[in-house]
Every structure is written in C-alpha cells, then in structure tokens.
Amino acid sequence: MIEFPNHSRSYDQTRRAVRFWGYDSAIEASFFVTEGALKRLQSDAYLDEPGLLHAFDANRDRICAAAARVYVRGSRGSYDLVAANF
C-alpha cells in the first residue's frame, strides 16, 4: 500500500505540474499533478508557481487519494494525475 508521509512538493515548470512522492515500503514513486487537474480541484487557483502550490496544499488529501487509486506497485517510476482523475 502506498503512503504519503513526505509533505515535500515542488513545482516543475517544464512539466507544468506539481511533483510529490509516495512510498510503498522502500519503493519511491513520483507523482505529477498537472495544472489542469489543480485548476479542476480549485477553480480560482492562479496558474503560477505559488498559486499551484497553494492549490496542491489545499487539496492534498484528495490528491493523495487519487494517487493511491492510480498507483500500481512496481509498474513505473512516475505517475501523472490529470483532471480526469478527479
């Protein structure tokens, strides 16, 4: 089962997404929440780094729940969460 004990997150300008990490025992998986997904979660979010990080923080529980649904152990190293995941 994947868990999200690390509250670190960062904005990846190249991918236009907020990155965060989950852990399944010793396995680390990267997750990227796209701008579109964050805008769906928080329609008044500003599409800049501070605005998107704030939208992520305000919706962390929903984002982690969606990440747990798309995660498949050992499947791949990173996962993209898009608007359709919410």
N, C-alpha and C positions, 0 to 999 in steps of 0.2 A: 504494500500500500504506500502510495506517495504522500509525503508530508511537506509542509512549507514553513519550517521553523525560522528560516533566514528571512528577515524583513527587508533585506537589501533589494534595491531595484535601481535600474538606470535607464536613461533614455538613449536609444540607439538611433541616431539621426539618419544613418544610411538606410536602415530598415523602416524608419518612421514608426517605431514601436517601443513599448516599454518592456525591458527584459527583467525576468526574475527567475529564481531557481527553486527546484523541488528536489527532494531526496527520497529515494527508495532504498533503505539500508545504506550501503556505501555508494550506490549509483546516484550520480548527479544528472539532472535533466534541466535544460534551459527552456524557458517559455518566453514567447514574444506576444504581447497583446498589441494589436495594430491600432493605429489612430481611429480607424472606422469602428472598431469594437469599443474603444473607450468613449467615442462620441455617442454610440448607441446606449452605453451604460449611463452616461452623464451628458445629456444633450447640450448643456450650457458650458461644456469644457472648452477652454481655449486650446487651439491646436499649436501650442508651443511647448517647450520642454517643461516649464513649471506647471502649466495647465494640465498637461497629460499626466505628469507625476501625481498631481493632486487628484485627478480623476481616478487613477490607479489606487491611491491610498484610500479614497472614499469608498471604493468598491472592491477592496481586497478580498473579502470573504466570497463574494460572487465569482471573482476571477479565479481564486484558488479552487472553488468547487467545479468550475468549468474545466480548469486544467486537469483536475483529478479524473474527470469524465473522458478526456481525450488521451490521457496517458496510457501507454501500453508498455509494460516493463521490457526493457531490452530492445524495444522496437527501433528507436532512433535517439539521437542526442539532443534534438531540439524540436519544439512544437510551436506552431503559430495558432494563436487564438484570434479569430476573426469575428465580425459582427454576428454571423450565423450561429456562433457558439453560445450566444446569449439570448 
